[in-house]
Amino acid sequence: MSMAAGHVFLVADDYGLSPAVSNGIRHLISNGKLSGTGCMTLFPEWSGEAAKLRACQGYSNIFTGIHLTLTDFKPLTDGVAICRDGRLLPLKELILAALRPSQELTAQIHAELDAQLAAFTKEMGHLPHYLDGHQHVHFLPPVRSWLKNRFQTLAQDGGAPWVRGAPAVDFSQGLKIGLKTCFVAGLACGFDGEMRSTGFQVQGPLRGFYDWQQAEKFGSVLRGRVGDGTVMMCHPGYVDDVLQARDPLTGARAEELRLLEIDLPFALAKRV
């Protein structure tokens, strides 16, 4: 896989989370406003949303990734160690379990990620161009071991996918967000080197953290100083009843979409 040198990787998380979110992301892709999108493949709507993404104008030039998901939602598998009441564990419980994982937990995480990867390749017709994690779960030890164990499988399509690297610690958005990025950076300690030694390309640092309860702050994130190769995560989309039932992040999505429709202050990395 080849890509444009330099530029910013502006990637929209959560494609597939709801039809309205997916619709908003496709709108931005069609207008050349994104480098790519990370797909959540464990929802019932995935097959139809994948077909719409494949047909989307601009699809051939974007990075289509998988947004590995291990929290809160109904899984594709039935591992009891990773679930409670039929849903994947909340983030705090997952982190505590995954930092000192049992063999059972690791095996069930690997099985769930295998199922999500299989759902991606079945519907998209190719392996993911990149990988990251919903709520940054790709930094957790069982997911790191899955990435290393699956490297040869993931690299079959003529080149290894890239993975989203550790965040840049930045207090410009205030103490709360600065401390959050510090926490995520702690979870990511050693990740970039570990993945490079496996053979993955690592893109980063990761930026895009802000207080989602204050949607207007996304504009300052976009205008902040970023270097070539930075990965900027974003969460644009329209809002529908499905989203409101699944995720508390609603209001900021429409504002992010609106701001991203305006001319971007940086050049986008594209797949070529």
C-alpha positions as CSV (number, residue, x, y, z in Angstrom):
1,M,0.0,0.0,0.0
2,S,1.3,3.4,-0.9
3,M,0.4,6.8,0.6
4,A,1.2,10.4,0.1
5,A,4.3,11.6,1.9
6,G,3.7,13.8,4.9
7,H,0.5,15.6,5.5
8,V,-2.1,14.9,8.3
9,F,-4.0,11.7,8.6
10,L,-7.5,13.0,9.5
11,V,-9.5,9.9,10.3
12,A,-13.2,9.7,11.4
13,D,-13.8,7.1,14.1
14,D,-17.0,5.1,14.5
15,Y,-18.1,4.4,10.9
16,G,-20.9,1.8,11.4
17,L,-22.0,3.0,14.9
18,S,-25.3,4.2,13.5
19,P,-26.7,4.9,10.0
20,A,-26.7,8.7,10.6
21,V,-23.0,8.6,11.8
22,S,-22.1,6.6,8.7
23,N,-24.0,8.9,6.4
24,G,-22.2,12.0,7.8
25,I,-18.8,10.4,7.4
26,R,-19.6,9.4,3.8
27,H,-20.7,13.0,3.1
28,L,-17.2,14.2,4.2
29,I,-15.4,11.5,2.2
30,S,-17.4,12.4,-0.9
31,N,-16.2,16.0,-0.5
32,G,-12.6,15.2,0.0
33,K,-12.5,16.2,3.7
34,L,-11.1,13.0,5.3
35,S,-8.1,10.8,4.9
36,G,-10.1,7.8,6.0
37,T,-12.4,6.2,8.5
38,G,-12.3,3.5,11.1
39,C,-15.1,0.9,10.9
40,M,-17.0,-0.7,13.8
41,T,-18.0,-4.1,12.4
42,L,-20.0,-5.6,15.2
43,F,-23.4,-3.9,14.6
44,P,-26.4,-5.4,12.7
45,E,-26.3,-2.6,10.1
46,W,-22.6,-3.3,9.2
47,S,-23.2,-5.1,5.9
48,G,-25.4,-2.4,4.4
49,E,-23.2,0.4,5.7
50,A,-20.1,-1.3,4.2
51,A,-21.8,-1.5,0.8
52,K,-22.6,2.2,0.9
53,L,-19.0,3.0,1.9
54,R,-17.6,0.9,-1.0
55,A,-19.9,2.9,-3.4
56,C,-19.0,6.2,-1.9
57,Q,-17.3,8.8,-4.2
58,G,-13.7,9.1,-3.0
59,Y,-13.6,5.7,-1.5
60,S,-10.6,4.6,-3.6
61,N,-8.4,7.4,-2.2
62,I,-9.1,6.9,1.5
63,F,-7.7,4.7,4.2
64,T,-10.5,2.3,5.3
65,G,-9.6,0.9,8.7
66,I,-11.0,-1.2,11.5
67,H,-11.9,0.5,14.8
68,L,-11.4,-2.5,17.1
69,T,-14.2,-2.5,19.7
70,L,-14.1,-4.2,23.1
71,T,-16.4,-2.2,25.3
72,D,-20.1,-1.6,26.0
73,F,-21.7,-3.2,22.9
74,K,-23.0,-6.6,22.1
75,P,-20.0,-8.7,20.8
76,L,-19.8,-11.0,17.8
77,T,-18.6,-13.8,20.0
78,D,-19.9,-15.1,23.3
79,G,-16.8,-15.1,25.6
80,V,-17.9,-14.8,29.2
81,A,-14.6,-13.3,30.4
82,I,-15.0,-10.2,28.2
83,C,-18.8,-9.7,28.8
84,R,-21.3,-8.8,31.4
85,D,-25.0,-9.3,30.9
86,G,-24.4,-10.0,27.2
87,R,-22.4,-6.8,26.5
88,L,-18.7,-6.1,26.3
89,L,-17.2,-4.8,29.6
90,P,-17.2,-1.1,30.4
91,L,-13.8,0.5,29.7
92,K,-12.6,0.7,33.3
93,E,-13.3,-3.0,33.9
94,L,-11.7,-3.9,30.7
95,I,-8.5,-1.9,31.4
96,L,-8.2,-3.4,34.9
97,A,-8.6,-7.0,33.6
98,A,-6.4,-6.5,30.5
99,L,-3.4,-5.0,32.3
100,R,-3.0,-8.4,34.1
101,P,-4.9,-10.7,31.7
102,S,-5.7,-14.3,32.3
103,Q,-5.2,-16.8,29.4
104,E,-9.0,-17.0,29.2
105,L,-9.4,-13.2,28.8
106,T,-6.7,-13.0,26.2
107,A,-8.1,-15.9,24.2
108,Q,-11.6,-14.4,24.2
109,I,-10.3,-11.0,23.2
110,H,-8.4,-12.6,20.3
111,A,-11.5,-14.5,19.2
112,E,-13.6,-11.3,19.3
113,L,-11.1,-9.4,17.3
114,D,-10.8,-12.2,14.8
115,A,-14.6,-12.1,14.3
116,Q,-14.5,-8.3,13.8
117,L,-11.7,-8.6,11.3
118,A,-13.5,-11.3,9.4
119,A,-16.6,-9.1,9.3
120,F,-14.6,-6.3,7.8
121,T,-12.9,-8.3,5.1
122,K,-16.1,-10.1,4.2
123,E,-18.0,-6.9,3.5
124,M,-15.2,-4.6,2.3
125,G,-13.5,-7.2,0.1
126,H,-10.0,-6.3,1.4
127,L,-7.9,-6.2,4.5
128,P,-8.0,-3.0,6.6
129,H,-5.5,-0.2,5.5
130,Y,-5.0,0.7,9.2
131,L,-6.1,-0.4,12.7
132,D,-6.9,1.5,15.9
133,G,-9.1,1.0,18.9
134,H,-12.4,2.4,20.1
135,Q,-11.5,4.1,23.4
136,H,-7.9,3.3,22.5
137,V,-8.2,-0.4,23.4
138,H,-5.5,-1.3,20.8
139,F,-2.9,-0.1,23.4
140,L,-3.9,-2.9,25.9
141,P,-1.6,-6.0,26.2
142,P,-4.1,-8.6,24.8
143,V,-4.7,-6.4,21.7
144,R,-1.0,-5.8,21.2
145,S,-0.4,-9.6,21.3
146,W,-3.3,-10.1,18.8
147,L,-1.8,-7.5,16.4
148,K,1.6,-9.2,16.6
149,N,0.1,-12.7,16.2
150,R,-2.0,-11.6,13.2
151,F,0.7,-9.5,11.4
152,Q,1.3,-12.0,8.6
153,T,-2.5,-12.2,8.0
154,L,-2.9,-8.5,8.0
155,A,0.0,-7.9,5.6
156,Q,-1.2,-10.3,2.9
157,D,-2.6,-7.6,0.6
158,G,0.8,-6.3,-0.6
159,G,1.9,-4.3,2.5
160,A,1.4,-4.0,6.2
161,P,-1.4,-1.8,7.4
162,W,-0.5,1.1,9.6
163,V,-1.5,1.4,13.2
164,R,-2.4,4.5,15.1
165,G,0.3,5.4,17.5
166,A,0.6,7.0,20.9
167,P,-0.8,10.4,21.6
168,A,1.1,13.6,22.0
169,V,0.6,14.9,25.6
170,D,-0.9,18.4,25.2
171,F,-2.3,20.6,27.9
172,S,-3.5,23.3,25.5
173,Q,-7.1,22.1,25.9
174,G,-6.9,22.4,29.7
175,L,-5.9,20.3,32.7
176,K,-8.8,17.7,32.3
177,I,-7.9,16.9,28.7
178,G,-4.2,17.1,29.3
179,L,-4.5,14.5,32.1
180,K,-6.6,12.3,29.8
181,T,-4.0,12.3,27.1
182,C,-1.4,11.5,29.8
183,F,-3.4,8.5,30.9
184,V,-3.8,7.3,27.3
185,A,-0.1,7.9,26.7
186,G,0.6,5.7,29.7
187,L,-1.5,2.9,28.3
188,A,0.4,3.3,25.1
189,C,3.9,3.1,26.7
190,G,6.1,1.1,24.4
191,F,3.4,0.5,21.9
192,D,5.0,2.3,18.9
193,G,8.3,0.5,19.2
194,E,6.6,-2.8,19.7
195,M,4.5,-2.5,16.6
196,R,7.4,-1.2,14.5
197,S,9.5,-4.2,15.6
198,T,6.7,-6.5,14.5
199,G,6.7,-4.9,11.0
200,F,3.7,-2.4,11.2
201,Q,4.0,1.2,10.1
202,V,3.1,3.4,13.0
203,Q,1.5,6.8,12.2
204,G,1.4,9.5,14.8
205,P,1.5,11.2,17.2
206,L,-2.3,11.0,17.8
207,R,-4.1,14.3,18.3
208,G,-7.7,15.3,18.5
209,F,-8.5,15.2,22.2
210,Y,-10.8,17.9,23.5
211,D,-13.8,18.2,25.9
212,W,-16.7,16.7,23.8
213,Q,-19.2,18.5,26.1
214,Q,-17.8,21.7,24.6
215,A,-18.2,21.1,20.9
216,E,-17.0,24.5,19.9
217,K,-13.5,23.6,21.1
218,F,-13.1,21.3,18.1
219,G,-12.3,24.3,16.0
220,S,-9.2,25.1,18.1
221,V,-8.1,21.5,17.8
222,L,-8.2,21.8,14.0
223,R,-6.3,25.0,14.0
224,G,-3.6,23.7,16.4
225,R,0.0,23.1,15.3
226,V,0.4,19.6,13.7
227,G,3.3,18.1,12.0
228,D,3.5,15.9,8.9
229,G,2.4,12.3,9.8
230,T,0.2,13.4,12.7
231,V,-3.0,11.4,13.1
232,M,-6.0,13.6,13.9
233,M,-9.0,11.6,15.2
234,C,-12.4,13.1,14.8
235,H,-16.0,11.9,15.4
236,P,-18.3,13.6,12.9
237,G,-21.8,12.5,12.0
238,Y,-25.5,13.2,11.9
239,V,-27.6,12.1,14.9
240,D,-30.4,9.5,14.8
241,D,-32.3,7.4,17.4
242,V,-29.8,4.5,16.9
243,L,-26.9,6.7,17.9
244,Q,-28.8,8.1,20.9
245,A,-29.5,4.6,22.1
246,R,-25.9,3.5,21.7
247,D,-23.6,6.4,22.6
248,P,-23.6,9.5,24.7
249,L,-21.5,11.5,22.2
250,T,-24.1,13.1,20.0
251,G,-24.0,16.9,20.1
252,A,-20.4,17.2,19.2
253,R,-20.7,15.0,16.1
254,A,-22.9,17.5,14.1
255,E,-20.6,20.4,15.1
256,E,-17.5,18.4,14.0
257,L,-19.1,17.6,10.7
258,R,-20.0,21.3,10.2
259,L,-16.5,22.5,10.9
260,L,-14.9,19.8,8.8
261,E,-16.9,20.9,5.8
262,I,-15.1,24.2,5.9
263,D,-11.6,24.4,4.3
264,L,-9.1,22.5,6.4
265,P,-6.0,24.3,7.7
266,F,-3.7,21.4,6.7
267,A,-3.1,19.0,3.8
268,L,-4.6,15.6,4.1
269,A,-2.7,12.3,3.7
270,K,-4.3,10.1,1.0
271,R,-4.0,6.6,-0.2
272,V,-2.4,6.5,-3.7
